[in-house]
Amino acid sequence: MQPTMADAILEVQFVSDTDKRPLVELIEELRRSNALLRAESDMYERYISRLDPREMVPRLLSDSLATATGSQLEIGGGQGRTLKTQTMAVEQLQCLTLKQKCDVAQRELDEMTEDLDKLKESSERVLQKHKATIEEADIRLVEVKKASYEFDRDVAKMLKEKRGVTMGAEKIIRYIEDRMRAKDTLIEKLRLQNAALHVQKKKLQLKQRQKEEMGEAQHEVDFQQLKIENTQYVECIDERNQDLLRLKLLAGNTLQVLNRYKMKLQSLTCESKLLSSDITSREEMLVKIEEETLQAEEERAKAETLNQKLQSQLADVRVPNVLQYISVKASSAQLEQNVRAWERKVEISEMALKTHTKAWNKLKATARVGPVPTQPANTPMLPNDIFNQN
């Protein structure tokens, strides 16, 4: 028996502050049990609301008669005993067995599944209706846009260019008549198509009737089999679409990898060209270095030959005596001093020559003008006189 809320309140009054955890657990357990009882009560209410009251009356009468006969049989035991049996009978009427509860739950589950299926079918029908309405609206919108474009192209543009009212009205009337003739042609075409579809429908109905007469009519099992096959084909198509999508993703990834490798190949090609040009320049430099090496080898051979010659000459050289070297060195210094003195004398002679040349030029200029003057006392000496004095 489940603990009631009153029992829980009585327990709360006598519980100390140290025993709060079991109390909390008890309250949670009561909440869960109340939630389960509430859900079970809702299920029973839905089940009773679906039942027909006319079907419930005979069942209630039979149950009440059974309880009354049971209570009359127990009258000999006393009035208290009779009340006890009546109470037990009422409790038995109020309680359901586990099997009955399972039957009620299964019926409610079936009813809810059926309601969901009906709701799904109705929602699908409404959805299909809305889709059809949207498609029809889109088609009409396209037709209206097309008609508006054709009217603007054929009538409105010309009316804007030409200001005449009479010509504009005639143009509009002619355009409307053309549109009406086109609509009449379309109506006739659709009527013929409808008639052809009616004939095809009659042929199919006649063929279906003939199959029914011959025993080849399609039963519901066949339609179920076709529906199952259609479902299988749809699943197969979905799998193929998934495979196609996967292959598209794989192709996209492969294309990305290919582009990446192409870019890498392009960069490697540019690098290869740079390396090829570098190799060519280095090969040319190597050829030049080899030529320079050969030239250096030749120069080295010549230098070695000259070095051997100089070493042989150095070996054959005879060093003079020290006194002789000193005397030669002294004579060399005396000669250098004489050379410097003579160079100084040459410079002085050149300066005297320049002075005498200027004086001579002046004398020639004055000789042309007047008598030749006598030589003054401070006349500079000639170079011969200088050399004679020295």
Secondary structure, 3 states (H helix, E strand, C coil): CCCCHHHHHHHHHHCCHHHHHHHHHHHHHHHHHHHHHHHHHHHHHHHHHHCCHHHHHHHHHHHHHHHHHHHHHCHHHCHHHHHHHHHHHHHHHHCCCHHHHHHHHHHHHHHHHHHHHHHHHHHHHHHHHHHHHHHHHHHHHHHHHHHHHHHHHHHHHHHHHCCCHHHHHHHHHHHHHHHHHHHHHHHHHHHHHHHHHHHHHHHHHHHHHHHHHCCCCCCHHHHHHHHHHHHHHHHHHHHHHHHHHHHHHHHHHHHHHHHHHHHHHHHHHHHHHHHHHHHHHHHHHHHHHHHHHHHHHHHHHHHHHHHHHHHHHHHHCCCCCHHHHHHHHHHHHHHHHHHHHHHHHHHHHHHHHHHHHHHHHHHHHHHHHCCCCCCCCCCCCCHHHHHHHC
